[in-house]
Amino acid sequence: MNTRLSFSSAQHFIEHSNSIARRLKEQELERISNRCRKLNGIEEVRIRSGSGDGPRRLSLRSPEIIRSCPLPAGWTEWDIAGDTEKCYRVVSPDQHARCERARHTSPIRSLGRLRLAWESADGKPRPATLARLREGHVHAETTIGTRLVHIDLVELVRGGPGRAITEVRIFVDGALAGRGGSCGCSLGGGGSDAPAVAIVGNSRVLAVTMIHGRGMPLAELWAVKHTLFDLEG
């Protein structure tokens, strides 16, 4: 297999006891369970409130119009099969190594979730608080320390047979520093290597997670044990 298609697991950022993403996933599962209970006439369970927002929301930069996007224009041709640049997971060897370094870091504690303003990147008008992307491209930017962090979310639907792709990419100072996505097919199969994880500073990592039912991704800043801040190597 083309090594550019294979990424190590980053689930330890979600499974960590301090993970905001883990708590939000648990809340969504509780909501789904309550809907099933209601349909079957069973008493609903009280959902734990206030646990999903973490210690604080970090507003690192005021929202403004994004003037340029580093995501390659070829995203419109992404698909789930093959090992060419048309496969949504394929990146260059240097980009792959950079993404892998981030995925191998060890989280110590969550520093909070980022407050982001998502903007349409494909000319399709969308409200600021988007309930569901369905198909297309939105993005957001912030600064962490002195680094410009740009996050892209792409969702694509293909036909014959039906195929769906969700991909999150993180660029730091214009260079791809992290990615994670998922795909599925109506004939069966698919998979996920989410979340996207990127090193954004010394002992700082950003994990971006899609949570079913919550629309936009959760961007969570982490303090990590490793200090492999080498975006160029």
Secondary structure by P-SEA (a helix, b strand, c coil): cccccccccccccccccccaaaaaaaaaaaaaaaaaaaaaccccccccccccccccccccccccccccccccccccccccccccccccccccaaaaaaaaaaaaccccccccccbbbbbbccccccccccccccccccbbbbbcccbbbbbbbbbbbbcccbbbbbbbbbbccccccccccccccccccccccccbbbbccccbbbbbbbbccccbbbbbbbbcccccccccc
